Amino acid sequence: MTHRSITHHLDEATLLAYAAGTLPEAFNLIVATHLSLCDVCRADAHAYDAVGGALLEDAPSDMTNGSLDKVLASLDNGTASSPAQKVGGDLPAPLHSYIGSDLSAVRWRPVGMGVKQAILQTSKGATARLLCIPAGSAMPDHGHNGTEMTLVLKGAFQDADDYFARGDIEIAGKDVQHVPVADIHEDCICLAVTDAPLRFDGVLPRIWQRFVGI
Amino acid sequence: MSSNILFDPRTALLRNTLMLASSQTSSRRMSVGIPPQAQPALAGPMNYSGRRRVNDRTDTQPLWIDEMIRVRDGRDREAFAALFTHFAPRIKGYLMKSGADATTAEECAQDVMTTLWRKADQFDPTRASVGTWIFTIARNRRIDMLRKDRRAEPEDLPWGPEPEPEQSQVMEIQQESARLVKAIASLPDTQRKLIEQAYFGEMTQAEISELTGLPLGTIKSRIRLALDRLRHAMK
């Protein structure tokens, strides 16, 4: 699914945490989705897995007697086989079990100012949502209390510093205050994950925030 | 993670992060041969016992590839038993370090080895060492067990044009993995412990900071330093 060169990648700490398995579900989802689109980060992720594999060598703890025989007795003789992952549609495979294989399956809810969202079911600790920003429109100016990751699935957006297109991921921490504007050519659809509420400036957006729950 | 070398993601694996991401890296990759000391390990059946001591392991790292292929293609129970003897105690140790009690860790280690048998067809020696593959199964099992969180996996890559994996690629991945074990063993204690905690301790960097009393900035820079050292060692 790699069509263009992705210029905004995952950071070291996130890749390490994904390999270690310590991220909340919503972040696992956005990382896996980015890896499905980005060969550079996929190779990096393999390397972090390899560090885990190497560390495994140093942690033995004796198994109880008879455990091998027990497991051997439980093995079936059939050939190994696993169902193939379904690939296809216009969404990367990790999103399929959350929203289906196609953007047309998304049940959008309008949240005002032309923006639509669909919140995905994940465990607590972080929230994942799809956002659809109309071509040429802006998300309200906002800062972050925690970390926000935004992955472009369709279209593109621009903030003060940078341009983000399909596959690009923006990682915004507390220090980032930005106004993402969707590219004029088409609506921009993003997967956005936050581990704390966003911080909007100005009264109107704060009211908006109360309704939207971002 | 900004590197712009060209590579095949199915085979680049360790290179991008753990080798310096430069244009030299990719040219070196093209010219690298199979290290002569590595060949006997693949040539015949393994003669390692799972009881091999930790400190004489590094130069004669068991690759476990033969056993894994025999399990995958031949449903070989003897090979499975050898893998179990080596890896089950390590999976158990890993899960206990992650906070599981001995009984749960034991059961999960058995589950992980059963999964290895069942999903052996997914093992691809051009993509990961046996140890790395087992680590990913154990990690996912731990997420199910301890966190009850779902873990999304990246989309499968389409199969490459070549029907059979290049033996040299297999060899390279396995050799890299063996060198990585060695590189981690030679890290200074403080750095190795932090990396271990980050992987095994079920802790975020902020939580490690609380536990060790070190400021978060120090933790981050030590982990970064450790990763840099690993990259340097893998050059």
HADDOCK unambig.tbl for C-alpha pairs under 7 A between the chains (distance, minus, plus):
assign (segid A and resid 9 and name CA) (segid B and resid 1 and name CA) 5.99 0.50 0.50
assign (segid A and resid 9 and name CA) (segid B and resid 2 and name CA) 6.70 0.50 0.50
assign (segid A and resid 10 and name CA) (segid B and resid 1 and name CA) 6.29 0.50 0.50
assign (segid A and resid 11 and name CA) (segid B and resid 1 and name CA) 5.76 0.50 0.50
assign (segid A and resid 12 and name CA) (segid B and resid 1 and name CA) 6.61 0.50 0.50
assign (segid A and resid 20 and name CA) (segid B and resid 198 and name CA) 6.82 0.50 0.50
assign (segid A and resid 20 and name CA) (segid B and resid 199 and name CA) 4.52 0.50 0.50
assign (segid A and resid 21 and name CA) (segid B and resid 139 and name CA) 6.40 0.50 0.50
assign (segid A and resid 21 and name CA) (segid B and resid 143 and name CA) 6.58 0.50 0.50
assign (segid A and resid 22 and name CA) (segid B and resid 202 and name CA) 5.99 0.50 0.50
assign (segid A and resid 22 and name CA) (segid B and resid 203 and name CA) 6.87 0.50 0.50
assign (segid A and resid 22 and name CA) (segid B and resid 204 and name CA) 6.89 0.50 0.50
assign (segid A and resid 25 and name CA) (segid B and resid 149 and name CA) 5.73 0.50 0.50
assign (segid A and resid 25 and name CA) (segid B and resid 150 and name CA) 5.66 0.50 0.50
assign (segid A and resid 25 and name CA) (segid B and resid 151 and name CA) 6.05 0.50 0.50
assign (segid A and resid 28 and name CA) (segid B and resid 151 and name CA) 5.75 0.50 0.50
assign (segid A and resid 28 and name CA) (segid B and resid 152 and name CA) 5.81 0.50 0.50
assign (segid A and resid 29 and name CA) (segid B and resid 151 and name CA) 6.97 0.50 0.50
assign (segid A and resid 29 and name CA) (segid B and resid 152 and name CA) 5.17 0.50 0.50
assign (segid A and resid 32 and name CA) (segid B and resid 152 and name CA) 5.79 0.50 0.50
assign (segid A and resid 32 and name CA) (segid B and resid 153 and name CA) 5.28 0.50 0.50
assign (segid A and resid 32 and name CA) (segid B and resid 154 and name CA) 4.48 0.50 0.50
assign (segid A and resid 33 and name CA) (segid B and resid 154 and name CA) 6.13 0.50 0.50
assign (segid A and resid 35 and name CA) (segid B and resid 154 and name CA) 5.69 0.50 0.50
assign (segid A and resid 36 and name CA) (segid B and resid 154 and name CA) 4.88 0.50 0.50
assign (segid A and resid 36 and name CA) (segid B and resid 155 and name CA) 4.98 0.50 0.50
assign (segid A and resid 39 and name CA) (segid B and resid 9 and name CA) 5.67 0.50 0.50
assign (segid A and resid 42 and name CA) (segid B and resid 9 and name CA) 6.98 0.50 0.50
assign (segid A and resid 43 and name CA) (segid B and resid 9 and name CA) 5.63 0.50 0.50
assign (segid A and resid 43 and name CA) (segid B and resid 12 and name CA) 6.18 0.50 0.50
assign (segid A and resid 43 and name CA) (segid B and resid 13 and name CA) 4.80 0.50 0.50
assign (segid A and resid 43 and name CA) (segid B and resid 14 and name CA) 6.96 0.50 0.50
assign (segid A and resid 43 and name CA) (segid B and resid 16 and name CA) 6.40 0.50 0.50
assign (segid A and resid 44 and name CA) (segid B and resid 13 and name CA) 6.83 0.50 0.50
assign (segid A and resid 44 and name CA) (segid B and resid 16 and name CA) 5.90 0.50 0.50
assign (segid A and resid 44 and name CA) (segid B and resid 17 and name CA) 5.31 0.50 0.50
assign (segid A and resid 46 and name CA) (segid B and resid 13 and name CA) 5.35 0.50 0.50
assign (segid A and resid 46 and name CA) (segid B and resid 14 and name CA) 6.55 0.50 0.50
assign (segid A and resid 47 and name CA) (segid B and resid 13 and name CA) 5.64 0.50 0.50
assign (segid A and resid 47 and name CA) (segid B and resid 14 and name CA) 4.37 0.50 0.50
assign (segid A and resid 47 and name CA) (segid B and resid 17 and name CA) 6.16 0.50 0.50
assign (segid A and resid 47 and name CA) (segid B and resid 18 and name CA) 6.68 0.50 0.50
assign (segid A and resid 49 and name CA) (segid B and resid 132 and name CA) 6.15 0.50 0.50
assign (segid A and resid 49 and name CA) (segid B and resid 136 and name CA) 6.84 0.50 0.50
assign (segid A and resid 50 and name CA) (segid B and resid 132 and name CA) 5.07 0.50 0.50
assign (segid A and resid 50 and name CA) (segid B and resid 177 and name CA) 6.75 0.50 0.50
assign (segid A and resid 52 and name CA) (segid B and resid 132 and name CA) 6.64 0.50 0.50
assign (segid A and resid 52 and name CA) (segid B and resid 135 and name CA) 6.30 0.50 0.50
assign (segid A and resid 52 and name CA) (segid B and resid 199 and name CA) 6.58 0.50 0.50
assign (segid A and resid 53 and name CA) (segid B and resid 131 and name CA) 4.88 0.50 0.50
assign (segid A and resid 53 and name CA) (segid B and resid 132 and name CA) 3.79 0.50 0.50
assign (segid A and resid 53 and name CA) (segid B and resid 135 and name CA) 5.07 0.50 0.50
assign (segid A and resid 54 and name CA) (segid B and resid 131 and name CA) 6.87 0.50 0.50
assign (segid A and resid 54 and name CA) (segid B and resid 132 and name CA) 6.94 0.50 0.50
assign (segid A and resid 54 and name CA) (segid B and resid 177 and name CA) 6.89 0.50 0.50
assign (segid A and resid 54 and name CA) (segid B and resid 180 and name CA) 6.39 0.50 0.50
assign (segid A and resid 54 and name CA) (segid B and resid 181 and name CA) 4.77 0.50 0.50
assign (segid A and resid 55 and name CA) (segid B and resid 181 and name CA) 6.99 0.50 0.50
assign (segid A and resid 55 and name CA) (segid B and resid 196 and name CA) 6.99 0.50 0.50
assign (segid A and resid 56 and name CA) (segid B and resid 90 and name CA) 6.05 0.50 0.50
assign (segid A and resid 56 and name CA) (segid B and resid 94 and name CA) 6.61 0.50 0.50
assign (segid A and resid 56 and name CA) (segid B and resid 135 and name CA) 6.76 0.50 0.50
assign (segid A and resid 57 and name CA) (segid B and resid 90 and name CA) 6.45 0.50 0.50
assign (segid A and resid 59 and name CA) (segid B and resid 90 and name CA) 5.14 0.50 0.50
assign (segid A and resid 59 and name CA) (segid B and resid 93 and name CA) 4.93 0.50 0.50
assign (segid A and resid 59 and name CA) (segid B and resid 94 and name CA) 5.77 0.50 0.50
assign (segid A and resid 60 and name CA) (segid B and resid 89 and name CA) 4.74 0.50 0.50
assign (segid A and resid 60 and name CA) (segid B and resid 90 and name CA) 3.89 0.50 0.50
assign (segid A and resid 60 and name CA) (segid B and resid 92 and name CA) 6.90 0.50 0.50
assign (segid A and resid 60 and name CA) (segid B and resid 93 and name CA) 4.87 0.50 0.50
assign (segid A and resid 61 and name CA) (segid B and resid 89 and name CA) 4.75 0.50 0.50
assign (segid A and resid 61 and name CA) (segid B and resid 90 and name CA) 6.13 0.50 0.50
assign (segid A and resid 61 and name CA) (segid B and resid 92 and name CA) 5.92 0.50 0.50
assign (segid A and resid 61 and name CA) (segid B and resid 93 and name CA) 4.61 0.50 0.50
assign (segid A and resid 62 and name CA) (segid B and resid 89 and name CA) 5.18 0.50 0.50
assign (segid A and resid 63 and name CA) (segid B and resid 89 and name CA) 5.54 0.50 0.50
assign (segid A and resid 63 and name CA) (segid B and resid 106 and name CA) 6.55 0.50 0.50
assign (segid A and resid 68 and name CA) (segid B and resid 84 and name CA) 6.99 0.50 0.50
assign (segid A and resid 71 and name CA) (segid B and resid 110 and name CA) 6.54 0.50 0.50
assign (segid A and resid 71 and name CA) (segid B and resid 114 and name CA) 6.95 0.50 0.50
assign (segid A and resid 75 and name CA) (segid B and resid 114 and name CA) 6.99 0.50 0.50
assign (segid A and resid 80 and name CA) (segid B and resid 72 and name CA) 6.86 0.50 0.50
assign (segid A and resid 80 and name CA) (segid B and resid 118 and name CA) 5.28 0.50 0.50
assign (segid A and resid 80 and name CA) (segid B and resid 119 and name CA) 5.71 0.50 0.50
assign (segid A and resid 80 and name CA) (segid B and resid 120 and name CA) 5.80 0.50 0.50
assign (segid A and resid 80 and name CA) (segid B and resid 121 and name CA) 5.46 0.50 0.50
assign (segid A and resid 81 and name CA) (segid B and resid 118 and name CA) 6.98 0.50 0.50
assign (segid A and resid 81 and name CA) (segid B and resid 119 and name CA) 6.14 0.50 0.50
assign (segid A and resid 81 and name CA) (segid B and resid 121 and name CA) 5.85 0.50 0.50
assign (segid A and resid 82 and name CA) (segid B and resid 119 and name CA) 6.14 0.50 0.50
assign (segid A and resid 85 and name CA) (segid B and resid 156 and name CA) 6.86 0.50 0.50
assign (segid A and resid 92 and name CA) (segid B and resid 155 and name CA) 6.59 0.50 0.50
assign (segid A and resid 93 and name CA) (segid B and resid 155 and name CA) 5.17 0.50 0.50
assign (segid A and resid 94 and name CA) (segid B and resid 152 and name CA) 5.58 0.50 0.50
assign (segid A and resid 94 and name CA) (segid B and resid 153 and name CA) 6.12 0.50 0.50
assign (segid A and resid 94 and name CA) (segid B and resid 154 and name CA) 6.10 0.50 0.50
assign (segid A and resid 94 and name CA) (segid B and resid 155 and name CA) 6.36 0.50 0.50
assign (segid A and resid 123 and name CA) (segid B and resid 149 and name CA) 6.45 0.50 0.50
